Each structure stands twice: as C-alpha cells, then as structure tokens.
Amino acid sequence: MFQRISFIDILFLITFVFLLALKPVSLITFYLLSIYGVYSMLHEKTNPFQNKPLRAFAWTSVLFFGIFALSVVLSSSPYCHKEHLGRLIPFLVAPFVLTAIRKTNISFHHFLLAIAGGVVTAVSIAGAELLLLDSHRASGMYNPNTFSDILAVMGILLLAGTLKYQNKYRLIFWMLSLLAFVGIIIAGSRGAMLTFISANFILAVVVFLFDKENRRFIAQSVIAVTILFTFVIFANSTIEQRFAHIDTEIAQWQQKQNKTSSVIDRIEMYRSGLIAFSKRPIWGYGYHAAAQEAAKVCLIPAAKKRINRYWHLHNEYISALVNAGIFGWLALMMLFLVPLYFFGNAYKSNHNKDIAISGFAIILTYMISGITHGEFGYGYETLFFIMSIGFLLHLLSKETNVGE
C-alpha cells in the first residue's frame, strides 16, 4: 500500500482518522509534527519555503495570528486577555507543521482514506451514543456544533475526492460523504446541515460549469442529499421542529420580544456585533472580547444574557471585525483567498484538478460554515484546516509547477 512509511506519515494519518473520535490525540499529533518541523529545519536544514504556495500559506497563517495578537496589545477591553491567544497558537506554529508535511510520503488517495476513516470512527461513536445512551445531540467528546462542522468539511472533501475516480472508490467515498451527513443529523446541528447542503450545491454548480465528465454524477449527488435531507425533516420530529420554528423565532426577534432561542440569539449577535464594530472599526476590541462587547448594545435582555455566555458571535466574519477590526477581517479573508488562488490556478491550468477541486471544497465549506459558527477559536477545526490545506498545497507544488 505504501512504498515507504515513516513515523511522520503515521502521525499525519492518525490526526485525521481519530480527529473526531479521541479528542486529545489530534492535538498531540499536531504539536508532535510541529516539533519535528523545528527539528527538520534546524538539523536537516529543511527550507519550508522553497515553493510559493506553501510559503504564502505559512506567512498568511502567521500573519493571522499576528493581527489578533496585536489586537490584544492594543485592547482596552476588560474582556480581552492575552492567555486567550492560546486558541490561535496552531497558526503561529503552522510553518513548522508545513515543514513536517513536506517530509511525508503520502499520496492523495491515502489522504482520502484517512478522511474516510475519520468519518467512519466519528459517526460510529455518535451512533453508538445515540442508540445506547439515547443522547439528544450525540457527538462523542465534542460540542455538537464543532463535531458537525468538521464532519461537514470531511463529507464535502470526500465528495470532491470522488471526482478523481471512475471505479469502486467513487461509490465508496460518495457513500461515506453521505454517512458524514448522517453524522451531522445525529448531532442535530442545524447550521452544519445547511452548510453541507449549500457546499454540496455550490460544488455541483462549479463542477457542472467546468467539468463535463462529472456533470451527471455530481447532479445525482445533489439529488441524493436533497432526498435524504427531506426524508429526515419529515421523519424526525426533533429535526423538523428545529426548522419549523425558524419563521416564528424571526418574527419574535422583529417584535423585540424578550425571548431567547438559537435563531434570536444569532440575529441579535450579528446586529449587535456590527454596531460594536462601527464604534471601533480599525483594531477592534481585542481577541476574545467580541461577545461581551456586542452584548453591551444588545436590545433584548434574554438574548443579552445568553450572548454574554459566549466568547464569539457565531459568525467568523463579524467576530473578526469586532475582535480585531477591519485588519482582523482582512487577515481572515486572506486565510481563505491565498490558498484558493493557487488551487484556482491549478484548476485553470488543468494540472491535478482533483487536488485543486478538493482544496476548493475545503475552503468553500469553511467559508459557508463561518456564517453561522465560530471556527478558528477551536483548536480541532483550526488544525484540520492547516493540515489539510497545507497537504494539498504540498501535493500541488510537488506534482506541478503551480506557483513556482
């Protein structure tokens, strides 16, 4: 299966296989990879910046950390403390992790197998929790939203990866993509369900416009996901109620009723967050202060109390604006757009389109998910982004001259 397998290869693959199964494992493997990266740079004189895509992604990651660290230095908010920056440390050590990734001997196929293994282990644990413990929102060791957000990325990545194949693996990875959606349903995350469906649809549009060979397959995938989602809505009363009450909750917010719900809280977070940003638009209030600063201008007492319990605004873009101002928002967008530029160039040049479309799928899913959830303050979503995007850029640079 592998021509040569090393300890670094094992660490890399284990990170994805057990990401949603054993909570500490992935963080441990991530930082072991970063330590190996430091060793490689110092003792083997490995240069992590020999190719443009990895160099750009590494510096963008460090810049992201730097902008939010500077927001803490410039902050006068009592809710901002430097110890909170620990949540963003993965971006600071990203160059070392990317150095370790350059030493791996793993193919794109094996990477997809690791992602598939991650989906199977995660959904198995959630399914067992649901059946044995009758859990309302089964998600193993994780918060249901974090669990579902990562599963959504894994599922869309497997769907994009199927375009590489015309054999049994296309069917296997497609079915595992649907399995990831089932795991999201078990966890009961409404936002992640919509993220998965939206990313599936947008990916289908892109493939339909630019990839004639896979039009029929991707259209069938959209139909299958739509049918599955519709069936779940009508078959599961809990899920049905979560969607059925959206209109009522929006009406309650418009009437400024003193009530709280997931929808009311989010809308009020967004409104209050934008007002808070307008008062301090350049550098914001400092990392981790977004929710408390937004709560100050919240008009609904019940929602204000709930918002104060969080440290983000359930919207990555508005949280960035409030935490670090316009510079924080620009740093966030660069984190998405810089690797997207290299994937786009590879796709247009018709080199390794399967790798390029997979990179696009990951970024697309993160960008959509960021509309309703906070992502880069949770270590597991951050390390998945850094390692998966870094690995695909490494493959792109290794197999083509894109970005050189």
N, C-alpha and C positions, 0 to 999 in steps of 0.2 A: 504493500500500500504506500509506504514511504520509502524513498531511496535511502535517505539518511534521516534519522530522527534524533533530536538533541533535547536536552533538558529545557532549553528556551522554547522549542516547539511545543513541548508538553505543557509548560506554563501558559503559553498563549492559548492553546486549545481549551485547557481546563477553565480558563477565565470565562469563556462563552458557554461551555457545557453546564457549569454549575452556577452561573450568574444569578439565576432566579431560584436556585434550589438551596444552596448553602450560603447564607448571606456574607460571612466573613471571607470566604475563600477567594472571591474575585478581587477584593481589595488587597488581600495578601499577595496574590499573584501579580497584580498590577504594580505594587511597590517593589516586589522582587525583580520584576522586569526593569523598573527604573534604576534599581541598584546595579543590575547587570549592565544597563546602558552607561552608567557612570564608569564602571569598571572597563567597559569596552573602549570608551573614549580616552581614558587615562592610560591604560596598559596596552591596548592593541592599536592605539592611535586611529580609532574609527572616527571618521568625519560624518556626522549625521546630516550634514547639509550639502552633500555632494550633488544632489539633484534639486531642481527648483520646486517641484510640488511639495516634497517633504519639508524643505527649508521654509517655504511660505506658510505651511500649516503649523510648523513648530513655532515660528515667530508670532503668528496670529494667536496661537494659544497662550503664549507668554504675555503678549500684549493685552489679551482679555483679562488675565489675572492682574496685570499691572494697573490697568484702568480702574478696576474695582478696589485694588489696594490703595490707590491714590484717593479714591472717593472716601475711604475710611480716614486717611490722613487729613483730608480737608473738611471732614464732617464735624458739625457741632451738635448733631442729634444725640440725645441720651440713649437712643436705642441702637446705636452703632458701636460695636466693639471689635477690636482687631482680631480677637480669637475666633470670630465667625468666619474669617477668611480661610480657616482650615477646610471649609467646604469646597474651596476652589483650588486647593493645592494640586489636584491632578493636572490642571492646566499649566501650572508652574513647572512640573516635572515632565511634561509632555515630550520635550526634546530628548530626554533620556529614554523614555519608553519607545519613542520612534527609532532611536538608535538600536535598541534591542530588537525591535520588529524587523529592522533591516538585516539582522543576523538569522532570521528564521528561514527554514526551508519548507514552507507550506504553500500548497497550491490553492487557487481559488475554490476548487472542488472540495478540498479538505476543510477550508474555512466554512463553506456552506454546510458541510456535515456537522461541524461543531455547533453552528447556529441551530441546525435541526435537532441536535442532541439537547441543546438548551431549551428548545420549545417542548420537547417530549418530557424532560425532567420537571419543568415548571408546571405544565398542565397536569401531569400525573400527581404531583403534590397537591395542587389546588383541587383536583378532582377527588382525591382521597380525603382531603379536609372537608369537602362538601358532603361526601357520602357518609363518612364515619362520624363527623362532628356536627353535621347539619349547619355548617357555617353560613351566615347570611351573605358575606362577601369574601369567599375563600381566596387567599393569596399567599399562603405559606408564611414565611418570615417577614414579608414586606407589607408596607402600606398598599392597599388595593390599587391606588392610582399609579404609584411607582411601578408596581408589578405589571399593570396593564399597559403602561406607556412603553416599557421595554419590550413586552410581548408584541405590541403593535409594530415596533421597528423590526423585530425579528421576523414577523409574519410577512411584512411588505418586502423585506430583503430577500426572503426565500421565494416570494412571488417573482421578483425581478430576476433572481438567480435561475429560475426555471427557463428563462429565455435562452440560456446557454445550451440547453439540451433538447434532443429530439428522441430520447429513449425513456427508460423506466424512471430515471431520476426526475424528469419533468413532472410525471404524475406524483412521485413520492414527495417532492418538495412543494408541489401545489397543494397536496392534501395536508401537509404539515403547516402550510400557510393558513389553511382553513382551521387547523387544530389550534393555532395561535389565537385566532378569532374566538374560538370556543372558550379558550382560557380567559380571554378578556370578558366574555359574557359571564363566566363563572365568578370572576372577581367583581362584576357588577359596575364597572366603570363606564358611565355614560359618555364621558369625554373621549376615552380611548376607543370606544366603539365607533364614534363619529370620525375620529382620526383615522382609524383603519379603513373605513368605508371611503372617506374623502381621498386618502392617499391611493387607495386601490383605483378609484375612478380617475384621478389625475394621471397616475402612471399609465392607465389604459389609454387615455387620450394621447399622451406622448408617444406611446408605442404605436397606436393606430395611425398617427400622423407620419411617423418617421421609420417604422419597421413593418413593411408589408408582409414579411414572412410570418410574423407572430400576431397579426391582427385578429384572426379568428380565435386563437387560444386566449388572448387577453380579454376579448369580449365575453367569452364563455366564463372566465373567472369573475368578471364584474356581475354577470347574471347569477352565478352561484352564490356569491357573497350577499347579493341583494335578497335572493330567495331565503338564504339561511337567516339573515337578519330579520326579515319579515316574519318568518316562522317563529323565531324566538320572541318577537314583540307580542305576537298573539298567543303563544303557548305558555309564556312565563308571566304570571300576573305581576310579580315584583318589578321585572324589567318594563313591562307595559305601563305600570303606574309611574315609573321614573320619567318616561317620555310623555305620558298623557297629561301630567300636571305642569308641563313647561309653560303653556299658554296662561294658565291660572296664576302661576308664580310671577310671570312677567307683568300681568295685569295688577297684581298686588304691589309690585315694585312701583309701577307707574302711579298708583294711587297713594304711594308713600305710607302704606300700611305698616305698622310696627310688627312685622313678622320676619322670620328668617328661614331660608332654605338654601340649597346649593345654588340655584339659579339666582335668587335675590342677592345672596352674598357676593356672587361673582360680578353681577352687573354693578352693584354698588362699589365693589373693589375697583373695577375699571373706571367708573366715573370719578370716584374719589382720588384714585391714583393719578389720573390725568390732571385733576385740579391741583394736587400736590406738586406734580411735575412742573406745572406752569408757574409756580411760585419759586422754584429753584431749578431752572432748566439746564444749567451748564454742567455742574458736577453732582447734582442731586443731594440726597441727604446722607449718603454713605451706605455701603453694603449692609444688608440685613435690616434696614430701617424702613423699608417700603410699606409694609402693612400698618405699622404703628403710626407712621406719618400720614398715610391715607385715611386711617380711622379718625384722625382729628377733624376731617372735613366731611365725614360720613353723616348723612341726614336721618338715617333710620337707626334708632337706639339698639334694637335687637341685632341688626347686622353689624353695627359698630362693635358690639361686644364680641361677636364671632370673629370679625376681621382682626381684632387685637390678639387673638389666639395664634395667628399665623405669622410667618416671617416673610412670606412673599404674597403676591396678589393673584395667584393662579392665572397669570399671563406673563410669559417670559419677557415679552417686549415692554409692557407697561412697568413691570418690576425693574427692568434695566433702566428705564427712563427715570423712575423715582429714586432708585438706589444710586445711580452714577450719572444721571443727566443724559444729555444728547451724546456725550462721549461713550457712555456705557452702552447705549443703543447701537451706536456705530460699531463698537467692538463686537457686540453680539452678531450684528449682520455680517461683519467680516468673517466671523467664525463659520458662517454658513456659505457665504458667497465666494470666498477664496478657494476652498476645495471644489466648489461647484464649477468654478471657472475651468479648472483643469479637467474635471470629468466631462464638461461640455466640449472642450477642445478635442478630447479623445474620441468622444462620440461622433463629432462632426468629421474628424479625420478617418473614421471607420476603423480605428485601431482598438481592439479589446472592448468592443461595445458592451459586452456582458458585464465587465468590471465597471465601466462608466455608468451604465444604467443602474447598477446596484448602488454605486456611490450616490447617484441622484436620488434613489429611493430612500436611502437612509436620511439624507438631508431634508428631503421633502417631508418625511414623516415627523422628524424633529420640529420642523418649522410649523407644521399644522398642529402638532401636539402642544407647542408653546403658546397657542392661542388660548387654551383653557387650563393649562397646568404650568407649574414651575418645574424646570428640568435640571438646570445646571447647578443647583444647590444641593442636589442629591448625588453622592459620590458614584453610585452604580450607573446612573444614566450618563454621567459625565465620562466615566472610564469606558463605557461601551462606545460612546461617540468617538473619543480619542483613538481607541484601539482599532475600531472597525474602519473609520475613515483613513487613519494612518496606514493600515494594512493595505487597503485598496489603492491608495496613492503610491505606496511602495511597489505593488504589483504593476501599476501603470507605468511607473518610472523604470522598473526592471525589464518590462517586456516591450516597451516602446520608447520613443524619444520625445514623448509629450512633455513639454515644459522645460526641456533642456536648452 
